[in-house]
Amino acid sequence: MKNRDIYLNNLLKHKDKGVIKVITGIRRCGKSTLLKLFADKLSSSGVSEKNIIQMNFESLEFDDIKDYKALYNCIKSRIYKKTKTYIILDEIQTVEKWEKAVNSMLVDFNADIYITGSNAFLLSSELSTLLSGRYVEIKMLPLSFIEFLDFNTFERNSSDEDKFDLYLRYGGMPIVAEYSFDRERINEILSGIYSTVILKDVVERNKILDVALLKRVALFLADNIGNNTSVNNIANYLVSEKQINSSVKKGNLAHKTIDNYINALENAFITYSIRRYDIKGKTYLKTLGKYYMADMGIRNMLLGYRDIDKGHMLENVVFLELFRRRYFISIGKSEDKEIDFIAVKPNEKIYYQVAETIVGEETKKRELAPLQSISDNYRKIVLTSDKTFINSYDGIEVKNIIDFLLNR
């Protein structure tokens, strides 16, 4: 197993704290593997095997555990009472009312609890209700570029740029590494993952009737990453393409349906949305947010790889990296100009502009202008594919996007 240090280290920071650790993320992004890595880390640090209870409910070994009482009694019979027991429960959604057992374990035992589950039954929007607020959520994404380099084998003498192009094309789902960049096979496996997410985590869970419309909405979001988008934009487009009856749209039914479908896609971690923030007015705006995909490989499987989209693809990759680095992210509005990302932590704020290139005076002027319009003294950075010795313009930093991804 390859390490996922960014998430493993996060888990370790929460180790032995009195909350349930819940790992969420799109299917097949590596949640189960993370739990195995964590169990191995416990063992290597000296924790005895009798103090680690691992249960994967997709295994026939635990097929007789159907409800919360059976789960609780099974754990109770195996708990080691003298010292802390680490309880690791994978695919817990197969156990009826599992949250009752997990909450009780936290109260009754000297235990540290870690769980994952299918997104159809275990979603971040529901965790506070299911677990009474006694949890911390570890949000997983597919592989970062650094992880992609570690997971895959490349042709000899491949440059970082060559490897990054493969990352943009095939994305970061861990299973891609098993197919040696075989485009046809990778598209097949990504199609299978996407179809499972759509059917299990979106359609079945939300009892969606118009699956065709759901898929059109998902395609629209995939095709418009990085563009200012609203529910009304999507409805207007679908009406113009004769995919929604205009009379339905006028009745506001389509607006509500599309909004519900977008929320369902976000809850299944296929897409992510961010809001616009008025820097001068210091308020969030209600209109025209942006959407990004959880994985570029899935997007390219749906739409085909198109080099003309590279600017928006770079923006998507930067969004995911900032999310991975645990920034709170919004779009910036400064007068009539737009800043791609405002990345905020408790003691840090950075403005980012993402551009495929800033070669040429007009292009450079256009890309620098939004950051130049901001009057405060927080860091301002342009990320670009360019390789240049010039690393700043009037205090605005310029960084190569690959260097940014490789240097935490």
C-alpha positions as CSV (number, residue, x, y, z in Angstrom):
1,M,0.0,0.0,0.0
2,K,1.2,3.5,-0.9
3,N,1.1,6.1,1.9
4,R,-1.4,8.9,1.9
5,D,0.6,11.0,4.4
6,I,-1.5,14.2,4.3
7,Y,-4.6,12.3,5.5
8,L,-2.7,9.8,7.7
9,N,-1.0,12.7,9.6
10,N,-4.4,14.4,10.0
11,L,-5.8,11.2,11.5
12,L,-2.9,10.9,13.8
13,K,-3.4,14.5,15.1
14,H,-6.9,13.4,16.1
15,K,-5.7,10.1,17.6
16,D,-6.9,9.5,21.2
17,K,-9.2,12.5,21.2
18,G,-12.7,12.0,22.4
19,V,-14.5,12.2,19.1
20,I,-15.4,9.7,16.3
21,K,-13.2,10.1,13.3
22,V,-15.3,9.9,10.0
23,I,-13.5,9.6,6.7
24,T,-15.6,10.9,3.7
25,G,-14.9,11.4,0.0
26,I,-15.9,10.2,-3.4
27,R,-16.0,6.5,-3.9
28,R,-12.7,4.8,-4.6
29,C,-10.6,7.7,-3.5
30,G,-8.8,5.6,-0.9
31,K,-10.8,5.7,2.3
32,S,-10.5,2.0,3.1
33,T,-6.8,2.0,2.4
34,L,-6.4,4.9,4.7
35,L,-7.9,2.9,7.6
36,K,-5.5,0.0,6.8
37,L,-2.6,2.4,6.8
38,F,-3.7,3.8,10.1
39,A,-4.0,0.3,11.7
40,D,-0.5,-0.5,10.4
41,K,0.8,2.7,12.0
42,L,-0.8,1.8,15.3
43,S,0.9,-1.6,15.2
44,S,4.3,-0.2,14.3
45,S,4.1,2.3,17.1
46,G,3.7,-0.5,19.7
47,V,-0.1,-0.8,20.0
48,S,-0.9,-4.5,20.7
49,E,-3.1,-6.4,18.2
50,K,-5.6,-7.1,21.0
51,N,-6.1,-3.3,21.3
52,I,-7.0,-3.0,17.6
53,I,-10.4,-4.1,16.4
54,Q,-10.8,-3.9,12.6
55,M,-14.0,-4.8,10.8
56,N,-14.8,-4.4,7.2
57,F,-18.5,-5.1,6.7
58,E,-18.1,-6.1,3.1
59,S,-16.3,-9.2,4.3
60,L,-18.3,-12.4,4.9
61,E,-16.6,-12.6,8.2
62,F,-19.0,-10.1,9.6
63,D,-22.0,-11.0,7.5
64,D,-24.1,-11.9,10.6
65,I,-23.8,-8.4,12.1
66,K,-27.0,-6.9,10.7
67,D,-28.0,-4.3,13.3
68,Y,-26.6,-2.0,15.9
69,K,-27.2,-4.4,18.8
70,A,-25.2,-7.1,17.2
71,L,-22.5,-4.7,16.4
72,Y,-22.4,-3.4,19.9
73,N,-22.3,-6.8,21.5
74,C,-19.6,-8.0,19.1
75,I,-17.4,-5.0,20.0
76,K,-18.2,-5.5,23.7
77,S,-17.0,-9.1,23.6
78,R,-13.7,-8.1,22.0
79,I,-13.0,-4.9,23.9
80,Y,-9.7,-4.8,25.9
81,K,-10.7,-3.2,29.2
82,K,-7.3,-2.5,30.7
83,T,-6.1,0.0,28.1
84,K,-7.5,1.9,25.1
85,T,-8.9,0.0,22.2
86,Y,-8.9,1.3,18.7
87,I,-12.1,0.5,16.8
88,I,-11.9,0.7,13.0
89,L,-15.1,0.1,11.1
90,D,-15.2,0.1,7.3
91,E,-18.3,0.2,5.1
92,I,-20.4,0.6,8.3
93,Q,-23.6,1.4,6.3
94,T,-24.5,-2.3,6.1
95,V,-25.3,-2.3,9.8
96,E,-28.8,-1.0,10.5
97,K,-28.8,2.0,12.9
98,W,-25.1,1.8,13.2
99,E,-24.9,5.3,14.7
100,K,-26.6,4.1,17.9
101,A,-23.8,1.5,18.5
102,V,-21.0,3.9,17.6
103,N,-22.4,6.6,20.0
104,S,-22.7,4.1,22.7
105,M,-19.2,2.8,22.2
106,L,-17.8,6.2,22.7
107,V,-19.6,6.5,26.0
108,D,-19.2,3.0,27.4
109,F,-15.7,2.0,26.4
110,N,-12.2,3.3,26.6
111,A,-12.1,3.5,22.9
112,D,-10.9,5.5,19.9
113,I,-13.3,5.1,17.0
114,Y,-12.7,5.4,13.2
115,I,-15.3,4.8,10.5
116,T,-16.0,5.0,6.8
117,G,-19.0,4.2,4.8
118,S,-20.8,4.5,1.4
119,N,-21.7,8.1,0.7
120,A,-25.3,6.9,0.1
121,F,-25.6,6.3,3.9
122,L,-22.9,8.5,5.4
123,L,-22.7,12.0,4.2
124,S,-21.2,15.1,5.8
125,S,-24.6,16.9,5.8
126,E,-26.0,14.2,8.0
127,L,-23.2,13.4,10.4
128,S,-24.1,15.9,13.1
129,T,-27.5,14.4,13.4
130,L,-26.3,10.7,13.3
131,L,-23.4,11.2,15.7
132,S,-24.8,13.9,18.0
133,G,-22.0,16.3,17.1
134,R,-19.3,13.9,18.6
135,Y,-17.3,13.5,15.5
136,V,-14.6,15.1,13.3
137,E,-14.7,14.7,9.5
138,I,-11.6,13.8,7.5
139,K,-12.4,14.8,3.9
140,M,-10.5,12.8,1.4
141,L,-9.8,13.7,-2.3
142,P,-8.2,11.7,-5.1
143,L,-4.4,11.8,-5.4
144,S,-2.6,15.1,-5.3
145,F,0.1,15.6,-8.0
146,I,2.8,14.6,-5.4
147,E,0.9,11.4,-4.7
148,F,0.3,10.8,-8.4
149,L,4.1,10.8,-8.9
150,D,4.5,8.3,-6.1
151,F,1.8,5.9,-7.2
152,N,2.6,5.8,-10.9
153,T,5.6,4.5,-13.0
154,F,6.6,6.8,-15.9
155,E,8.7,6.4,-19.0
156,R,12.4,7.1,-18.5
157,N,13.4,10.7,-19.0
158,S,9.8,11.9,-18.6
159,S,9.8,15.6,-17.4
160,D,7.7,17.0,-14.7
161,E,5.7,18.7,-17.5
162,D,5.1,15.3,-19.2
163,K,3.9,13.8,-15.9
164,F,1.7,16.8,-15.1
165,D,0.0,16.4,-18.5
166,L,-0.8,12.8,-17.6
167,Y,-2.2,14.0,-14.3
168,L,-4.4,16.5,-16.1
169,R,-5.6,13.8,-18.5
170,Y,-6.1,10.9,-16.2
171,G,-6.7,12.5,-12.8
172,G,-6.0,11.1,-9.4
173,M,-8.2,8.1,-8.7
174,P,-5.7,5.6,-7.1
175,I,-6.8,2.7,-9.2
176,V,-5.6,4.5,-12.4
177,A,-2.0,3.6,-11.4
178,E,-2.8,-0.1,-12.1
179,Y,-3.4,0.6,-15.8
180,S,-0.1,2.1,-17.0
181,F,-1.8,5.0,-18.7
182,D,-3.9,2.7,-20.9
183,R,-6.5,5.3,-22.0
184,E,-9.2,2.8,-23.0
185,R,-9.0,0.7,-19.9
186,I,-8.8,3.8,-17.6
187,N,-11.9,5.3,-19.2
188,E,-13.7,2.0,-18.6
189,I,-12.8,1.9,-14.9
190,L,-13.5,5.6,-14.4
191,S,-16.9,5.2,-16.2
192,G,-17.7,2.3,-13.7
193,I,-16.8,4.5,-10.7
194,Y,-18.9,7.4,-12.0
195,S,-21.9,5.2,-12.8
196,T,-21.8,3.7,-9.3
197,V,-21.6,7.1,-7.7
198,I,-24.5,8.3,-9.8
199,L,-26.7,5.3,-9.2
200,K,-25.9,4.5,-5.6
201,D,-25.0,7.8,-4.0
202,V,-27.2,10.1,-6.0
203,V,-30.2,8.3,-7.7
204,E,-31.0,5.6,-5.2
205,R,-30.4,7.7,-2.1
206,N,-32.3,10.8,-3.3
207,K,-35.0,8.8,-5.1
208,I,-34.4,10.7,-8.3
209,L,-36.8,9.9,-11.1
210,D,-35.4,11.9,-14.0
211,V,-32.0,10.3,-14.3
212,A,-31.5,11.7,-17.8
213,L,-31.9,15.3,-16.5
214,L,-29.5,14.5,-13.5
215,K,-26.8,13.3,-16.0
216,R,-27.3,16.5,-18.1
217,V,-26.8,18.7,-15.1
218,A,-23.7,16.8,-14.1
219,L,-22.3,17.2,-17.7
220,F,-23.1,20.9,-17.6
221,L,-21.2,21.3,-14.4
222,A,-18.3,19.3,-15.7
223,D,-18.2,21.3,-18.9
224,N,-18.3,24.6,-17.0
225,I,-15.7,24.2,-14.3
226,G,-14.3,27.6,-13.4
227,N,-17.2,29.5,-15.1
228,N,-19.6,31.7,-13.1
229,T,-22.7,29.5,-12.9
230,S,-26.2,29.7,-11.4
231,V,-29.1,27.4,-11.3
232,N,-30.9,29.8,-13.7
233,N,-27.9,29.5,-16.2
234,I,-28.3,25.8,-16.2
235,A,-32.1,25.9,-16.7
236,N,-31.8,28.4,-19.5
237,Y,-29.2,26.3,-21.3
238,L,-31.2,23.1,-21.0
239,V,-34.3,24.9,-22.3
240,S,-32.3,26.2,-25.2
241,E,-31.1,22.7,-26.0
242,K,-34.7,21.5,-25.7
243,Q,-33.8,19.2,-22.8
244,I,-36.3,20.9,-20.5
245,N,-39.7,22.1,-21.6
246,S,-39.9,26.0,-21.4
247,S,-43.3,25.8,-19.7
248,V,-41.8,23.7,-17.0
249,K,-39.1,26.2,-16.5
250,K,-41.6,29.1,-16.2
251,G,-43.3,27.2,-13.5
252,N,-40.1,27.2,-11.4
253,L,-40.2,23.4,-11.2
254,A,-37.0,23.0,-13.2
255,H,-35.2,25.5,-11.0
256,K,-36.0,23.6,-7.8
257,T,-35.2,20.2,-9.5
258,I,-31.8,21.4,-10.8
259,D,-30.9,22.9,-7.4
260,N,-31.8,19.6,-5.7
261,Y,-29.7,17.6,-8.3
262,I,-26.7,19.9,-7.8
263,N,-26.9,19.4,-4.0
264,A,-27.1,15.7,-4.5
265,L,-24.0,15.7,-6.7
266,E,-22.1,17.7,-4.1
267,N,-23.2,15.4,-1.3
268,A,-21.8,12.5,-3.3
269,F,-18.5,14.5,-3.6
270,I,-18.6,14.5,-7.4
271,T,-18.6,18.3,-7.5
272,Y,-17.6,21.1,-5.2
273,S,-19.0,24.7,-5.2
274,I,-17.5,27.9,-3.9
275,R,-19.2,31.3,-3.3
276,R,-18.2,34.8,-4.4
277,Y,-16.9,37.3,-1.8
278,D,-17.0,41.0,-2.3
279,I,-13.6,42.1,-1.0
280,K,-14.5,45.8,-0.5
281,G,-17.9,45.2,0.9
282,K,-16.7,42.2,3.0
283,T,-19.9,40.2,2.2
284,Y,-20.7,37.0,0.4
285,L,-22.7,37.4,-2.8
286,K,-25.8,35.2,-3.5
287,T,-25.3,34.8,-7.2
288,L,-22.9,33.2,-9.7
289,G,-20.7,30.8,-7.8
290,K,-18.4,28.3,-9.4
291,Y,-18.2,24.6,-9.6
292,Y,-15.3,22.2,-9.7
293,M,-15.0,18.5,-10.3
294,A,-13.5,16.1,-7.7
295,D,-11.3,14.4,-10.4
296,M,-10.0,15.5,-13.7
297,G,-10.0,11.9,-15.0
298,I,-13.7,11.5,-14.5
299,R,-14.3,14.9,-16.2
300,N,-12.2,13.9,-19.2
301,M,-14.0,10.5,-19.3
302,L,-17.3,12.4,-19.6
303,L,-16.3,15.1,-22.0
304,G,-13.1,13.9,-23.7
305,Y,-9.8,15.5,-23.1
306,R,-9.7,19.0,-24.7
307,D,-6.6,21.0,-24.7
308,I,-8.5,24.2,-25.2
309,D,-9.9,23.7,-21.6
310,K,-6.4,23.7,-20.1
311,G,-6.9,27.1,-18.3
312,H,-10.0,25.9,-16.5
313,M,-8.4,22.5,-15.8
314,L,-5.5,24.2,-14.1
315,E,-7.9,26.2,-12.1
316,N,-9.7,23.0,-11.0
317,V,-6.4,21.4,-10.0
318,V,-5.5,24.5,-7.9
319,F,-8.9,24.5,-6.2
320,L,-8.4,20.8,-5.2
321,E,-4.9,21.5,-3.9
322,L,-6.0,24.4,-1.8
323,F,-8.9,22.3,-0.5
324,R,-6.4,19.5,0.2
325,R,-4.3,22.0,2.2
326,R,-7.3,22.8,4.3
327,Y,-7.9,26.4,3.2
328,F,-11.4,27.9,3.2
329,I,-11.8,29.0,-0.4
330,S,-14.0,31.6,-2.1
331,I,-14.0,33.6,-5.3
332,G,-12.9,37.2,-4.9
333,K,-14.8,40.2,-6.4
334,S,-12.8,43.4,-6.4
335,E,-14.7,46.3,-8.1
336,D,-15.5,44.8,-11.6
337,K,-12.7,42.3,-11.5
338,E,-12.6,38.7,-10.3
339,I,-9.9,36.9,-8.3
340,D,-9.9,33.2,-8.9
341,F,-9.4,32.2,-5.3
342,I,-9.2,33.7,-1.8
343,A,-7.6,31.1,0.4
344,V,-8.0,31.6,4.1
345,K,-6.8,29.9,7.3
346,P,-7.1,31.4,10.8
347,N,-3.8,33.3,10.5
348,E,-3.3,33.5,6.8
349,K,-4.9,34.9,3.7
350,I,-3.6,34.5,0.1
351,Y,-5.1,35.7,-3.2
352,Y,-4.5,33.4,-6.2
353,Q,-4.9,34.1,-9.9
354,V,-4.5,31.0,-12.2
355,A,-3.5,31.5,-15.8
356,E,-2.2,29.1,-18.4
357,T,0.3,31.8,-19.5
358,I,1.1,35.4,-18.8
359,V,3.5,35.7,-21.8
360,G,2.8,38.9,-23.8
361,E,2.1,42.3,-22.4
362,E,-1.7,42.3,-22.9
363,T,-2.1,38.9,-21.3
364,K,0.1,39.8,-18.4
365,K,-1.8,43.0,-17.9
366,R,-5.1,41.2,-17.9
367,E,-4.1,38.5,-15.4
368,L,-2.3,40.9,-13.0
369,A,-5.1,43.5,-13.0
370,P,-7.5,41.7,-10.6
371,L,-4.7,41.3,-8.0
372,Q,-3.5,44.9,-8.5
373,S,-7.0,46.2,-7.7
374,I,-6.8,44.8,-4.1
375,S,-5.5,47.4,-1.7
376,D,-4.7,45.2,1.3
377,N,-1.2,43.7,2.1
378,Y,-2.0,40.0,2.0
379,R,0.0,37.8,-0.4
380,K,-1.0,37.9,-4.0
381,I,0.2,35.0,-6.3
382,V,-0.2,34.3,-10.0
383,L,0.1,30.6,-10.8
384,T,1.0,29.8,-14.4
385,S,2.4,27.1,-16.7
386,D,5.2,29.5,-17.7
387,K,8.8,28.8,-16.8
388,T,10.3,32.2,-16.1
389,F,13.1,33.7,-14.1
390,I,10.9,36.7,-13.2
391,N,9.2,35.8,-9.9
392,S,7.3,39.0,-9.1
393,Y,5.7,42.0,-10.6
394,D,5.3,45.0,-8.3
395,G,5.0,42.7,-5.2
396,I,2.7,40.1,-6.9
397,E,4.4,36.8,-6.8
398,V,4.6,34.6,-9.9
399,K,4.9,30.8,-9.5
400,N,5.0,27.9,-11.9
401,I,2.0,25.8,-11.1
402,I,4.0,22.5,-11.0
403,D,6.4,24.1,-8.5
404,F,3.4,25.2,-6.5
405,L,2.0,21.6,-6.4
406,L,5.3,20.0,-5.6
407,N,6.2,22.4,-2.7
408,R,3.9,22.3,0.3
